Structures are given as structure tokens and as C-alpha cells.
Amino acid sequence: METWKRDGSASALYMRFDKILRSAQGMAIWEDNTFILYDTGVCVVYDLKTRDAAPVASFPLGSYNDGQPTRDYLNHANHCMFGSLHYAGNPIPLLYVTVGTGIGADADGFYYRMSVENIVDTAERFRAETLQTVTYQPSEAVPAPWEAPCWGCPAFFVDNEANALYIFSARYRTKRGCVPEGERNAYIITRFDLPPLSAGPLVRLTAGDIRDQFSVESDVLFTQGGQLRDGVLYYTFGYPKGGYPVQVMAFDVRQKRLLWEAANMDEAFRGEEIECCDWYRGQLLCNTNGGSLYTLRFREEKGHG
């Protein structure tokens, strides 16, 4: 199957925003507002229409954690996305946040887990509550033809219409030196049924809950965050201080294949660390750790996957 290579050198600055904490991480967009998450789980809202750098509001997520009881549980808030499910008539849809930071697991599963957040916009302020936490427990043997969904750092994506939850991860850590000599890494996308909220405050998924899976061999390094929209999972990569180039990959989770990958973006990003991405008025925007939003623009180059 053919894959379209893309050149992202035309990507450009959309706006800058005032950071209220050191490390900006996940991002999701609802209407004209971008909700940017900071390390520990503080959420800050910015206006995309006015492009004002000053925050509209800030508040802690229900899953806020500054490292209790250990740093493994710190809410790094590396990735998030809005779904299409609204809770109790709330006009803001549920926000799905990948929380945790420790590479490992406790009795409930990997420290990286999904927090289902209900964000309410009151007349005075925003507030958030965690309605459910979903984990993956790696202790159970994975039956053929599936393989282990990840090595310990899953990112969670949801498709409410298809009642699907996806774990996106890799066979090995996505840093140099983590892949055994002679092998390539692979990105693994594993589908589960999306647990209903009625399943309770904590849902533990196991290998027996896997419904489908596919993998794509790739040496694109340093995973960041992404977005799932209309059956396509967009994911960002790169860390300029470590010499990892900025890149984006798009996966069709219905046809189970890589659609395209984009590179040649380092000059456009001027050494900034890409984080998460979402769509706004037909444009794919991404945020950076340093306090910027970029519009991703791609030129197609036909290649072979």
C-alpha cells in the first residue's frame, strides 16, 4: 500500500501564549478555546479567536497530582483529547487525559492511565472532576495473534461513536539505544471496547479485553501527544534538545495502516519541543512546551509504505 510522505517545512507560528507553569504538555480544542495542560495536571484556557497570549482561565483537573504518593503517579498530562460524549447535559464534551509518569505498574496497571474528566464552565470559573480512570494491567499473557500493547507508556484515544478505546504505544522505548541491534521499532495500536461510565470509577483492562490490533514498523523517535478524529490518529514526535527531529505520523485505525508521515519541520519550529495537536477551523494546530501554537502545513510527496 502506498503511503504519502509529507514535507512540513511550511508549518508556521499561529500564536504565542503566556505560560503559567514551567512545562506545557497536552492540548485539546473545544470551540474557540484551547485547553493546554501543564505538568501536574493544571489546565489553562486560551482564546484561539483573539490569539491573546493571556489565559482566559486556569484550574486543576480532577486528576491533578504533583507526585503523591510517589513521583510515578505525577500527572504529567502528556496527552489529551475531547471526545463527543457530554455528561449530564454539559455543553463541554468529556476530556480524556493520559496521566502518570512512571515507567512501570502497580496492582491496578500501568502508571500511565486514562482519566475521564468532566470540565464545567460556571459563571465564575471552570472546574473539573474525574469521572473514571482506565488502566491496562500487563500481568496477563497476551493471546495470539495479539502482542503486548506496550512496554509501559500507553497513550489513550477514544472514539465515542464507535465505542472504541485505543492504546497507542511502541514495542520498545522510542529513544536511541532502546531497540535491539538488527531490529526496527514498531508502533502498536490496540483497540478495546470503551468502558461505559457505569462500569465504575476504576476500570482495569487486560489482554483478554483486546478487540483488535495492528502495528507499523517505524524508526521515528520520541513520542509526544496526538489526536483521533474521523478514524485517523495523528501523533507528534521529537525533542530538539536531544537531537530528535520534529515529525508527525497519521494512522488510519479503521483500515489499520499508516497513512502518511511528515518530516522536515525543525526549521519551522525553531528548536521548540512539539507536544500535542488538535484541529481548529480546518487547520491542525500543535502546541509546544515553550509556549507557542503552530499551524501544521504539509506538502505531499508520494512514497511507498
CORMO-V214872 format. One record per backbone hydrogen bond with DSSP energy under -0.5 kcal/mol. NH is the residue of the N-H (numbers start at 1). CO is the residue of the C=O. E is the energy in kcal/mol with one decimal. If there is no record, write none. Layout:
NH:CO:E
NH:CO:E
This chain:
3:303:-0.6
4:259:-1.9
5:3:-0.8
5:301:-2.1
6:261:-2.4
7:299:-2.9
8:6:-0.6
8:263:-3.2
10:297:-0.5
11:8:-1.8
12:295:-1.9
14:293:-3.4
15:293:-1.6
17:291:-2.4
18:53:-2.9
19:17:-0.5
24:22:-0.6
24:289:-1.0
25:37:-3.7
26:77:-2.8
28:35:-1.6
30:33:-2.4
33:30:-2.2
34:46:-2.4
35:28:-3.3
36:34:-0.7
36:44:-2.9
37:26:-3.1
37:35:-0.5
38:42:-2.7
39:23:-2.2
40:75:-3.5
41:38:-3.1
42:38:-0.8
43:59:-3.3
44:36:-2.8
45:57:-2.8
46:34:-2.1
48:32:-3.0
48:46:-0.7
49:32:-0.8
51:47:-1.2
56:45:-3.5
57:45:-1.0
59:43:-2.4
61:41:-2.8
64:61:-1.6
65:40:-2.5
73:70:-1.6
74:71:-1.6
75:65:-2.2
76:74:-1.4
76:100:-0.6
78:98:-0.6
79:98:-0.8
81:96:-1.8
83:94:-2.5
88:86:-0.5
90:87:-2.0
93:91:-0.5
94:85:-2.9
95:117:-2.8
96:81:-3.2
97:95:-0.6
97:115:-2.6
98:79:-2.7
99:97:-0.7
99:113:-3.1
101:72:-2.2
102:72:-2.2
104:102:-1.3
104:152:-0.5
106:109:-2.4
109:106:-1.0
110:136:-2.4
111:104:-2.1
113:99:-1.3
113:111:-0.7
114:134:-2.9
115:97:-3.0
115:113:-0.5
116:114:-0.5
116:132:-3.2
117:95:-3.4
117:115:-0.7
118:129:-2.7
119:117:-0.7
120:118:-0.5
120:127:-3.1
122:120:-0.9
122:125:-2.5
127:120:-2.0
129:118:-1.5
131:116:-3.1
131:129:-0.6
132:116:-0.9
133:201:-2.3
134:114:-2.8
135:203:-2.8
137:205:-3.3
138:136:-0.6
140:137:-0.6
143:141:-0.6
146:143:-1.6
151:170:-0.6
155:168:-1.9
157:166:-2.5
159:164:-2.8
163:159:-0.5
163:160:-0.7
164:159:-2.4
165:192:-2.6
166:157:-3.3
167:190:-2.4
168:155:-2.9
168:166:-0.5
169:167:-0.5
169:188:-2.1
171:186:-2.4
178:175:-1.6
183:180:-2.1
187:216:-2.8
188:169:-2.6
189:214:-2.9
190:167:-2.3
190:188:-0.5
191:212:-3.1
192:165:-3.0
194:163:-2.0
195:193:-0.5
199:196:-2.1
200:197:-1.6
203:133:-2.6
205:135:-3.0
205:203:-0.7
209:206:-2.0
210:207:-1.5
211:191:-3.2
212:191:-1.2
214:189:-1.9
216:187:-2.3
218:185:-2.2
222:174:-2.3
224:236:-2.0
225:275:-1.5
227:234:-2.1
229:227:-0.5
229:232:-2.7
232:229:-1.9
233:251:-3.1
234:227:-3.3
234:232:-0.6
235:249:-2.9
236:225:-2.5
237:247:-2.4
238:222:-2.3
239:244:-1.6
242:239:-1.4
243:240:-1.4
244:239:-2.2
245:243:-0.6
247:237:-2.0
248:262:-1.8
249:235:-2.5
250:260:-2.7
251:233:-2.6
252:257:-2.9
253:231:-2.1
253:251:-0.8
254:231:-0.7
256:252:-1.1
257:252:-1.6
259:250:-2.9
260:250:-1.3
261:4:-0.9
262:248:-3.4
263:6:-2.1
265:246:-0.7
269:265:-1.7
270:266:-0.9
270:267:-0.6
271:266:-0.9
272:269:-2.0
274:272:-0.7
275:287:-2.3
278:285:-2.3
280:283:-2.9
283:280:-1.8
284:296:-0.5
285:278:-3.0
285:283:-0.8
286:294:-2.2
287:276:-1.5
288:292:-1.9
289:273:-2.2
291:288:-1.2
293:15:-3.1
294:286:-3.0
295:12:-3.2
296:284:-3.0
296:294:-0.6
297:295:-0.6
299:7:-2.2
301:5:-4.1
303:3:-1.6
305:1:-1.3
